[in-house]
């Protein structure tokens, strides 16, 4: 799917454009949005799902395409694309524009550190919107996205997996999707 759509100085693959919602297309591309929407209706993205193994507590878990929330743990995940530590609008712009372009070059797992700290204003809305974008990226590019966060991001209800570690009675208890893996 290497067909490019050039708008001004920007070039987008059709696959990249599938990440955008209708409202985003309208806001970004203006009067060209209906033409793009019509063209995207017939675009089918066919990619083999990317599965990766991640280490926790000396064990391996399999991460499938989708968004995994991690709290209080550090997964061992080799070769993942690390999202740079950007804030607010710069972070959202990276997720919508630069992350899909990076995945066009090489599909691999994506890691977002400290999601809850990425917004200095409107944190709850920003976290929710960024998770929505990441879910769309994971769906279109069929890659796992690992998000490190805390209470704010944990409230989002659409994670494919949840990994959590916490200290209980002097020992660390780690769970994956609510099932204990160590502790």
C-alpha positions as CSV (number, residue, x, y, z in Angstrom):
1,X,0.0,0.0,0.0
2,X,2.4,2.6,-1.2
3,X,0.0,4.9,-2.9
4,X,0.7,8.4,-1.7
5,X,-1.7,11.3,-1.3
6,X,0.1,14.6,-1.4
7,X,-1.4,17.5,0.3
8,X,0.7,20.7,0.2
9,X,4.1,19.7,1.3
10,X,2.9,16.6,3.2
11,X,2.6,13.1,1.7
12,X,0.4,10.4,3.3
13,X,-0.1,6.7,2.4
14,X,-3.6,5.5,2.2
15,X,-2.9,3.3,5.2
16,X,-1.8,6.3,7.2
17,X,-5.0,8.2,6.3
18,X,-7.1,5.3,7.6
19,X,-5.8,6.3,11.1
20,X,-7.7,9.6,11.0
21,X,-11.3,10.1,12.1
22,X,-13.7,12.0,9.8
23,X,-13.5,15.1,12.0
24,X,-9.7,15.0,11.9
25,X,-9.7,14.7,8.1
26,X,-12.0,17.7,7.9
27,X,-9.9,19.8,10.4
28,X,-6.6,18.9,8.7
29,X,-7.5,18.7,5.0
30,X,-10.5,21.1,4.8
31,X,-12.4,20.9,1.5
32,X,-10.3,17.9,0.4
33,X,-11.6,15.8,3.2
34,X,-14.8,14.5,1.5
35,X,-12.7,13.4,-1.5
36,X,-10.3,11.6,0.8
37,X,-13.1,10.0,2.7
38,X,-14.6,8.6,-0.5
39,X,-11.3,7.2,-1.6
40,X,-10.7,5.6,1.8
41,X,-14.0,3.8,1.8
42,X,-12.6,1.3,-0.7
43,X,-9.2,0.9,1.0
44,X,-8.7,-2.4,2.8
45,X,-5.6,-2.7,4.9
46,X,-4.2,-6.2,4.9
47,X,-1.3,-6.7,7.3
48,X,-0.3,-9.8,9.2
49,X,-0.8,-9.1,12.9
50,X,2.5,-8.5,14.8
51,X,2.8,-10.4,18.0
52,X,5.7,-9.7,20.4
53,X,6.9,-11.4,23.6
54,X,7.5,-9.3,26.7
55,X,9.2,-10.3,29.9
56,X,7.8,-9.8,33.4
57,X,8.8,-11.5,36.6
58,X,11.1,-13.8,34.7
59,X,8.2,-15.0,32.5
60,X,7.1,-14.2,29.0
61,X,3.7,-12.9,28.0
62,X,2.5,-12.5,24.4
63,X,1.3,-9.1,23.3
64,X,-1.1,-8.9,20.4
65,X,-2.1,-5.9,18.3
66,X,-4.0,-3.4,20.6
67,X,-3.2,-1.2,23.5
68,X,-1.7,-2.7,26.7
69,X,-1.7,-0.7,29.9
70,X,1.2,-1.2,32.2
71,X,1.3,0.2,35.8
72,X,4.1,-0.2,38.3
73,X,6.0,-2.7,36.1
74,X,8.8,-2.5,33.5
75,X,8.3,-5.0,30.7
76,X,11.3,-6.3,28.8
77,X,10.4,-5.5,25.2
78,X,13.2,-5.7,22.7
79,X,13.3,-3.6,19.5
80,X,10.2,-1.5,20.3
81,X,9.7,2.0,18.8
82,X,9.9,4.5,21.7
83,X,7.6,7.5,21.5
84,X,9.7,10.6,22.3
85,X,8.9,12.5,25.5
86,X,6.8,15.2,23.9
87,X,4.0,17.1,25.7
88,X,0.5,18.3,24.9
89,X,-0.1,19.2,21.2
90,X,3.4,18.1,20.2
91,X,2.6,14.6,21.6
92,X,-0.7,14.4,19.8
93,X,0.8,15.6,16.6
94,X,3.5,13.0,16.8
95,X,0.9,10.2,17.4
96,X,-1.2,11.3,14.4
97,X,1.6,12.1,11.9
98,X,5.0,10.9,12.8
99,X,4.2,7.5,14.5
100,X,2.3,6.2,11.5
101,X,5.1,7.3,9.2
102,X,7.6,5.5,11.4
103,X,5.4,2.4,11.3
104,X,5.3,2.6,7.5
105,X,9.1,2.3,7.5
106,X,9.1,-0.6,10.0
107,X,6.2,-2.2,11.8
108,X,7.1,-3.0,15.4
109,X,5.7,-2.7,18.9
110,X,5.3,0.9,20.2
111,X,6.1,2.0,23.7
112,X,4.7,5.2,25.3
113,X,6.3,6.1,28.7
114,X,4.5,8.1,31.3
115,X,1.3,8.7,29.4
116,X,-0.4,10.4,32.4
117,X,2.4,13.0,32.5
118,X,2.2,14.0,28.8
119,X,-0.4,16.7,29.3
120,X,0.1,20.0,31.2
121,X,-3.5,21.1,30.6
122,X,-6.7,19.2,30.0
123,X,-5.0,16.0,31.2
124,X,-8.0,13.8,31.3
125,X,-9.2,14.7,27.8
126,X,-5.6,14.5,26.5
127,X,-5.0,11.1,27.9
128,X,-8.3,9.8,26.6
129,X,-7.8,11.3,23.1
130,X,-4.2,10.0,22.9
131,X,-5.4,6.5,23.8
132,X,-8.0,6.7,21.1
133,X,-5.4,7.6,18.6
134,X,-3.1,4.8,19.8
135,X,-5.9,2.3,19.5
136,X,-6.5,3.4,15.9
137,X,-2.8,3.2,15.1
138,X,-2.6,-0.3,16.7
139,X,-5.7,-1.4,14.7
140,X,-4.6,0.0,11.3
141,X,-0.9,-1.1,11.5
142,X,-1.8,-4.3,13.5
143,X,0.9,-3.8,16.1
144,X,1.0,-3.9,19.9
145,X,1.2,-0.6,21.7
146,X,2.4,-0.6,25.3
147,X,1.4,2.4,27.4
148,X,2.9,3.1,30.8
149,X,0.5,5.0,33.0
150,X,-1.2,5.3,36.3
151,X,-4.7,6.2,37.6
152,X,-5.7,8.6,34.9
153,X,-5.0,6.4,31.9
154,X,-6.1,3.2,33.8
155,X,-9.7,4.4,33.6
156,X,-9.9,4.0,29.8
157,X,-11.9,0.9,29.2
158,X,-10.6,-0.4,25.9
159,X,-7.2,-2.0,26.7
160,X,-6.4,-5.3,25.1
161,X,-4.2,-6.3,28.1
162,X,-3.5,-4.9,31.6
163,X,-0.3,-5.4,33.5
164,X,0.0,-4.2,37.0
165,X,2.6,-4.6,39.8
166,X,2.2,-3.3,43.3
167,X,3.8,-3.8,46.7
168,X,1.5,-5.7,49.0
169,X,2.7,-6.7,52.5
170,X,6.3,-6.1,51.6
171,X,6.4,-8.1,48.4
172,X,5.7,-7.3,44.8
173,X,2.6,-8.7,43.3
174,X,2.2,-8.6,39.5
175,X,-0.9,-9.4,37.5
176,X,-1.6,-9.7,33.8
177,X,-5.3,-9.3,33.0
178,X,-6.0,-9.8,36.7
179,X,-4.2,-13.1,36.9
180,X,-1.1,-13.3,39.2
181,X,2.2,-13.9,37.5
182,X,4.5,-13.4,40.4
183,X,4.4,-12.4,44.1
